Amino acid sequence: MEPVRKNLTISISATSYKRARVWAANHEISLSRLVEAFLSTIDINKTALQCIGFDGARQTLVRRLDKGM
């Protein structure tokens, strides 16, 4: 039996949403499963940025997030 599932509400840019929907459709997976898979890979002993291998400047990250990249 699968554990009880919980809802998660997030806010992302329209560009990020569209890219995620396209990627998920191309890989025959729902956005919920995609987010679940991503969250399950996060190492709680690292920051989220370390988990995705980002080592750039904070300004670069903010610019990328603002552009939905």
Sequence and secondary structure as in RCSB ss.txt:
>XXXX:A:sequence
MEPVRKNLTISISATSYKRARVWAANHEISLSRLVEAFLSTIDINKTALQCIGFDGARQTLVRRLDKGM
>XXXX:A:secstr
             HHHHHHHHHHHHHTT  HHHHHHHHHHH  TTS HHHHTT  S HHHHHHHHHTT 
